[in-house]
Amino acid sequence: MSKFLTLTQDLYLNEGGDKVVYRHPYDDSLCIKILKKTNFKLMEMRREICRFNQLHKKGVKINFAADFKGTVETNLGDGYVFELIKDFDGNSSLRMSDWLSDVSFVSKNFEILIEAFKNFKRILYENAVVFYDMKLENICLKRESPEKFSLVFVDNIKSGKTVPIEYFFKFYARSKLKRYWKRYIVSNILGFSKNPDVQKLACAIE
């Protein structure tokens, strides 16, 4: 671990069921995740770190996920440092679920969204990468410009299996990705909103 860091309330970004996320006090391109205290969540985080380490060792370009940068000691306990996903205007990127709630945004950017999803799927397929928790809440929409978006995983970058076969066999990972893409990405969008454009988006990226 590097030097001790103090995390204050003004650095708070958000939190989920098992983590609280803070902006890094000295580097606004990074965030620090603090686990809510359970041994199970610690084991889950270690599995996620192992997955990142494996991808780094293979030389995989991590452009599909918020990359893991290391650990740090904080006043709130051990901190896990990750890339903070930001839009071209410097604001933190929002979750895909937030954007889908904005019907006018989906309608206005329909073709750009289709391209972003298809490119995301292509990158995952080429790298033979699949994660068990491919929920919309775990994916950020990164606006690289007003005309170009990309999708980025920001949480739970790991397998749900004790022995993750997909880590070692690309054909298995790609087969699983096809199933998970329909089960989690497409199905979740279909169930998210009955708006015609949201429904068409789900069908277009299948």
Sequence and secondary structure as in RCSB ss.txt:
>XXXX:A:sequence
MSKFLTLTQDLYLNEGGDKVVYRHPYDDSLCIKILKKTNFKLMEMRREICRFNQLHKKGVKINFAADFKGTVETN
LGDGYVFELIKDFDGNSSLRMSDWLSDVSFVSKNFEILIEAFKNFKRILYENAVVFYDMKLENICLKRESPEKFS
LVFVDNIKSGKTVPIEYFFKFYARSKLKRYWKRYIVSNILGFSKNPDVQKLACAIE
>XXXX:A:secstr
 EEEE   GGGEEEE SSEEEEE SS TTEEEEEE S HHHHHHHHHHHHHHHHHHHTT    SB  EEEEEEET
TEEEEEEE  B TTSSB EEHHHHHT HHHHHHTHHHHHHHHHHHHHHHHHHT   S   GGGEEEEEEETTEEE
EEE S  S SSSS GGGT HHHHHHHHHHHIIIIIIHHHHHH   HHHHHHHHHT 
